Amino acid sequence: MVIRWGICSAGKISHDFTVALKTLRAEDHQVVAVAARDLKHAQEFAQRHSVPRAYGSYEDLAKDPEIDVVYVGTIHPHHLSVGVLFMNAQKNVLCEKPLAMNLKEVQELIASAQKNHVFLMEAVWTRFFPVSVEISRLLSRGEVGEVKVVRAEFGAPLTHVPRAVRKDLGGGALLDIGVYCLQFVLMVFNGEKPESIQATGVCLDTGVDEAMVVTLKFSGHRLAVCTCTITAELPNEVVIVGTKGTIKVPAHMWCPTSLMVNGVETQYPVPEPALPLNFINSTGMCYEAEEGPALLPSQVQNYTINTHNFTHLRQKQVVTGRWACVFTVLCGAGLKESSRMSHADSALLAEIMDEARRQVGVVYSQDSL
């Protein structure tokens, strides 16, 4: 049963996502339409990716009856309006990170998904990489004991990119790249809400954060430190320190292809792209692409399986990524959210970023609405 995708926005990230989809079986995933605010851009995108239909507005894409899921690749100030547009048209949505500009907007998107009975997931692609799935498995088995400290960092020189520095485009280190550090910490601590949040940072003249350090204190005297900057290259690693050992995710932590457990390294290469990519390891977006659509009601209506087989399938195959689709098809039962990146996960992530921005003094126009 093929999943028919619509692509919202013909920019760089949408290009890479479409290339990633092409690494999956055509019998499972097909891109049937693309929309951009400029019809010419949509047509050029469609020609390059062999997409049958191109639209010059998002409204036209929303009206297309042959689309199961829309991938939203617009900049984040548009996520709320665009996401609601598609969900009101009964389209399932996979929306780029951050899901919205603040917690209020995230809650509005979740409410829209629930009202329209459609699937909504924040496209935090890192969570679905085999490395991340393996980390969750190792932690659930207590392989490094009780986790006491997590350190995550992401820094890259991005001040030449307008969307990274302009407030009206949702610029700033935290929303653009710091979100990856925070989500990793929340994944390690199973979505637990921190007891305290302490943030410090420096801002550009445009009013967005140039760099930020966020320290989270969790129950049981556990700490996490997240560092992000758009003016310098950091080691871009994650280190998870437990009472019995250490897990390290070397660069690039937001799209990881290697994992070190107590000094022993394992490689998890991503699929090879058929076209040049704009961002490193972008074919790894195939893993998140398999997660959401597999939970749609149309994909599970003809399947039944018992709990024992769920567990067996997950332990044996979910790490490969490609078979994650099979697992979620079988156990999804038409769920409207992912258990690996749930609505609650997105809401908590937004809540922490709101508080961190408040302490540093970064305010967007959306915060006063």
C-alpha positions in Angstrom: 0.0 0.0 0.0 1.8 3.0 -1.3 2.1 6.2 0.7 1.4 9.2 -1.5 3.4 12.3 -0.4 2.9 16.0 -1.1 5.9 18.3 -0.6 5.2 21.8 0.8 7.9 24.2 -0.2 10.5 23.7 -3.0 13.6 24.7 -1.0 16.8 22.9 0.0 15.4 20.8 2.8 12.5 19.7 0.7 14.9 18.7 -2.1 16.9 16.5 0.4 13.8 15.0 1.9 12.6 14.0 -1.6 16.0 12.5 -2.4 15.7 10.5 0.9 12.3 9.2 0.0 13.8 7.9 -3.3 16.0 5.6 -1.2 12.9 3.7 0.0 10.9 1.3 -2.1 8.7 3.0 -4.7 6.0 0.5 -3.8 5.8 2.0 -0.4 6.5 5.8 -0.9 5.8 8.1 -3.9 5.9 11.8 -4.2 2.8 12.8 -6.3 2.8 16.6 -5.9 4.9 19.6 -4.8 3.8 23.2 -4.0 5.7 26.5 -3.7 4.6 30.1 -3.5 6.2 30.5 -7.0 4.8 28.1 -9.6 8.0 28.2 -11.6 10.0 27.0 -8.6 7.5 24.2 -8.0 7.7 23.2 -11.7 11.5 23.1 -11.6 11.4 21.0 -8.5 8.9 18.6 -10.1 11.0 18.2 -13.2 14.1 17.5 -11.2 12.5 14.9 -9.0 10.0 13.5 -11.6 7.0 14.6 -9.5 3.7 14.4 -11.5 2.1 17.6 -10.3 3.3 21.1 -9.4 1.2 23.8 -7.7 1.8 27.5 -7.2 0.1 27.7 -3.9 -0.2 25.6 -0.7 -3.9 25.8 -0.9 -3.9 23.9 -4.2 -1.8 21.2 -2.7 -4.2 21.0 0.2 -7.1 20.4 -2.2 -5.3 17.5 -4.0 -7.4 14.4 -3.1 -4.6 11.9 -3.9 -2.2 12.9 -1.1 -1.9 10.9 2.1 0.8 12.9 3.9 2.3 16.3 3.4 5.9 17.1 4.3 6.1 20.7 5.5 9.6 22.1 4.6 8.8 25.8 5.0 10.7 28.0 7.6 9.2 27.7 11.0 7.3 31.0 11.3 5.0 29.5 8.7 4.5 26.1 10.3 1.4 27.0 12.2 -0.6 28.5 9.4 0.6 25.9 6.8 0.1 23.0 9.2 -3.4 24.0 10.1 -4.2 24.5 6.4 -3.3 20.9 5.5 -4.9 19.3 8.6 -8.1 21.2 8.0 -8.0 19.6 4.6 -7.7 16.2 6.3 -4.1 15.7 5.3 -1.6 14.0 7.6 1.4 16.2 8.3 5.1 15.6 8.9 6.4 19.1 9.8 10.0 20.2 10.0 11.5 21.1 13.3 10.9 23.2 15.3 7.3 22.3 15.1 6.3 26.0 15.7 7.7 29.2 17.1 6.6 28.6 20.7 4.5 26.3 23.0 1.3 28.2 22.2 1.6 27.5 18.5 2.6 23.9 19.1 -0.5 23.4 21.2 -2.6 24.9 18.4 -1.1 22.5 15.9 -1.7 19.5 18.2 -5.3 20.7 18.8 -5.9 20.9 15.0 -4.5 17.4 14.5 -6.8 16.1 17.2 -9.8 18.0 15.9 -9.3 16.7 12.3 -8.3 13.2 13.4 -5.1 13.3 11.4 -1.5 12.3 12.1 1.0 15.0 13.1 4.6 14.6 13.8 7.5 17.0 14.3 10.3 16.0 11.9 13.1 15.6 14.4 14.9 13.3 12.1 17.7 12.6 14.6 15.3 10.5 16.8 14.8 7.9 14.0 18.4 7.3 13.0 19.6 3.7 13.8 22.1 5.3 16.2 19.4 7.0 18.3 17.3 3.8 18.3 20.3 1.9 19.5 20.9 4.4 22.3 17.4 4.0 23.5 17.8 0.3 23.5 21.1 0.4 25.4 19.6 2.8 28.0 16.5 0.7 28.5 18.8 -2.3 29.3 20.9 -0.3 31.7 24.1 -0.9 29.7 25.8 2.1 31.2 24.0 2.1 34.5 22.1 5.2 35.7 22.6 8.2 33.5 24.0 11.1 35.5 25.2 13.7 33.0 24.4 14.4 29.4 26.4 16.9 27.3 25.2 17.9 23.9 26.6 20.6 21.6 25.9 21.9 18.1 27.7 24.9 16.6 28.3 26.0 13.0 29.1 29.3 11.3 25.6 30.3 10.0 25.5 34.1 10.2 25.7 34.4 6.5 22.4 32.6 6.2 19.5 35.1 6.4 17.0 32.7 8.0 19.6 32.1 10.8 19.9 35.7 11.8 16.7 37.5 10.9 14.0 37.6 13.7 11.1 37.7 11.1 12.4 34.4 9.7 12.6 32.7 13.0 16.4 33.1 13.3 18.6 32.3 16.3 20.8 29.4 17.4 18.3 27.8 19.8 15.4 27.3 17.4 17.6 26.4 14.4 20.2 24.0 15.9 20.0 24.1 19.7 16.7 22.2 19.3 18.7 19.1 18.3 20.7 19.2 21.6 17.6 19.6 23.7 15.6 16.9 22.0 18.6 14.5 22.4 18.6 15.1 26.2 14.8 14.6 26.4 15.2 11.4 24.4 17.8 10.1 26.9 15.6 11.0 29.8 12.4 9.5 28.2 10.5 12.7 27.9 10.9 13.6 31.6 10.3 17.3 32.4 13.3 18.9 34.1 13.1 20.3 37.6 14.9 23.4 36.6 16.1 25.3 33.5 18.9 27.7 33.5 19.9 29.5 30.3 22.5 32.1 29.4 23.5 33.5 26.1 24.5 36.3 23.8 22.4 37.9 21.1 23.1 39.5 17.7 22.1 43.1 16.9 19.0 41.6 15.1 17.7 40.4 18.5 18.1 36.7 18.0 20.5 34.5 20.0 24.0 34.0 18.6 24.9 31.4 21.2 23.2 29.8 24.2 24.0 27.4 27.0 21.0 25.6 28.6 21.5 23.6 31.8 18.7 21.2 32.8 18.4 19.6 36.2 16.4 16.4 36.4 15.2 14.4 39.3 17.7 12.2 41.1 20.6 14.7 40.8 20.9 14.2 37.0 22.1 17.1 34.8 22.3 18.0 31.1 24.2 20.8 29.4 23.3 21.9 25.9 25.4 24.4 24.0 24.6 25.9 20.6 26.1 28.7 18.5 25.7 30.0 14.9 29.1 31.7 14.9 31.6 28.9 15.4 32.2 25.2 14.7 31.9 23.1 17.8 32.8 19.4 18.2 29.1 18.7 17.7 29.0 15.6 19.9 26.8 14.0 22.5 28.2 12.4 25.6 26.0 10.3 27.9 27.7 9.4 31.2 26.3 6.7 33.4 27.4 5.0 36.6 28.7 2.0 34.6 30.0 3.5 31.4 29.8 6.1 28.7 28.0 6.5 25.4 29.4 9.0 22.9 27.9 10.2 19.6 30.6 11.7 17.6 30.0 14.5 15.0 27.6 15.0 13.5 25.2 14.4 16.5 22.1 15.7 14.7 22.5 13.1 11.9 24.7 10.4 13.5 26.3 7.6 11.6 28.6 6.2 14.4 28.2 5.3 18.0 30.9 4.7 20.7 29.9 2.6 23.7 32.6 2.4 26.4 35.2 3.2 23.7 34.0 0.6 21.1 32.8 2.3 17.9 30.1 1.0 15.5 29.2 2.5 12.2 25.6 3.0 10.9 25.9 4.4 7.4 23.0 6.2 5.7 21.7 5.3 2.2 23.5 6.7 -0.8 21.7 9.6 -2.5 20.7 9.6 -6.2 21.1 13.3 -6.4 23.5 15.8 -4.7 22.4 16.9 -1.3 22.3 20.3 0.4 23.0 19.0 3.9 25.1 16.2 5.3 23.6 12.8 5.7 20.2 14.0 4.5 19.2 10.6 3.1 18.8 9.8 6.8 15.5 11.5 6.6 14.2 8.3 5.2 14.0 7.0 8.8 11.5 9.6 9.9 9.6 9.3 6.6 9.0 5.6 7.5 7.8 6.4 11.0 4.8 8.6 10.5 2.9 7.2 7.5 3.2 3.7 8.8 0.9 4.7 11.6 -1.9 5.8 9.3 -5.2 3.9 9.6 -5.2 2.9 5.9 -1.8 1.1 6.5 -2.9 -1.0 9.4 -6.5 -2.0 8.7 -5.5 -5.4 7.2 -2.9 -6.4 9.8 -3.1 -8.3 13.1 -0.3 -9.5 15.2 0.2 -10.5 18.9 2.3 -8.8 21.5 5.0 -11.4 21.4 5.6 -10.8 17.7 5.7 -7.1 18.2 8.5 -7.5 20.7 10.4 -10.0 18.5 10.1 -7.8 15.5 11.2 -4.7 17.3 14.2 -6.3 18.9 15.3 -8.0 15.6 14.6 -5.4 13.0 13.8 -1.9 14.2 17.5 -0.8 14.3 17.8 -1.3 10.5 15.5 1.7 10.0 14.0 0.1 6.8 12.1 -2.4 8.8 10.9 0.2 11.3 8.2 0.8 8.8 7.0 -2.8 9.1 7.0 -2.6 12.9 5.0 0.6 13.0 2.6 -0.7 10.4 1.9 -3.7 12.5 1.6 -2.0 15.9 0.4 1.5 15.0 -3.3 0.6 14.7 -4.0 4.0 13.2 -2.3 6.1 15.8 -2.3 9.8 15.3 1.1 10.4 16.7 4.5 8.7 17.0 5.5 7.1 20.3 9.1 8.1 19.4 8.4 11.7 18.8 5.0 12.3 20.4 2.9 15.4 20.8 3.9 15.5 24.4 7.6 15.4 23.3 7.1 18.3 21.0 5.2 20.3 23.6 7.9 19.8 26.3 10.6 20.7 23.8 8.8 24.0 22.9 8.2 24.7 26.6 11.9 24.4 27.5 12.9 26.6 24.5 10.3 29.2 25.5 11.8 29.4 29.0 15.4 29.5 27.8 14.6 32.3 25.3 12.8 34.2 28.1 15.9 34.1 30.3 18.2 35.2 27.5 15.8 37.8 26.2 14.9 36.5 22.7 11.3 37.5 21.8 9.5 36.9 18.5 6.4 38.6 17.3 4.5 35.3 17.7 5.2 35.4 21.5 2.8 38.4 21.9 -0.1 36.9 19.9 
